[in-house]
Amino acid sequence: MIKLPLTSALVLGALALPALAQDNPLQKYLEVPGAMTTLPVEAAKEPWSLQFSRDARAAFENFHYQMGGDHALYYNQNLSEMLPTAYSSPHPEYIPLERAIDDSIGESVRWTTSEGEMPLSEYIVHPNHRLQGMMMIH
């Protein structure tokens, strides 16, 4: 087994990245404008430019939406315009679910992210992640 200093291993690893990118089966989908995450979720608080809206609508298809990139922010705000929708009538008798919120879940459930491990309570509000809501029913 050959042992390399850490810096040599990092340099050699960086040289291999372009080859890996070419072998990535998702590469062609990631190259579509709007598929990558370049905007923070807060960008959705401002109106989209006309050109961004047109580009997002022109690129819409299920897999592009699932990529979770910048266009997905637009799609989530306008989903009823992007996908066929229908009104579902509520049950005539309102039956509320019991609420038994367990705050300890926010600290005990942990996610491994590029920033390291973090509890669910931090992950759901972190600006680098696209989680917009979570519901746990047991």
Steps between C-alpha positions, in 0.01 A plus 500: 500500500636843404477769764486859378518818701157654551574791265601262220183297550286816488667621179461161334137486613431845356648394166260205488187716552453599133508132403239421765278784379504352150391163638219651710169381351330816629751739343285582196205582728715716728611707201143613429464859626303505824589144603780603736449674833661842470230713662422501871144402591448862609506595129143369484388793717563740213314505166661290227621681191295448187795324334553264797130411497503433127815289525357298790173436316682399181721254690222346709481126510473266795867404528618862467265587787635210708857628457407759764692781334415867458204430272350272769455807719284651227313173441417463869345847505302438182436127515130528423598668173769245416310177575137408448313563822151441633307610803445234763198560717563465872311249709171660603579442868826661608703257705819662627806286560630485853812710547775354712809688391818345636766771495773247583478367142659821374815426696506119488454459122828591329592560134843470342556790263790668324527724809528195725244334721218721624177446691169515313411826677801671333474318167144615428596869532851485353535735199700243294224239496175496308281339762186709518287296731479173686213305645542189710186304583520180703 
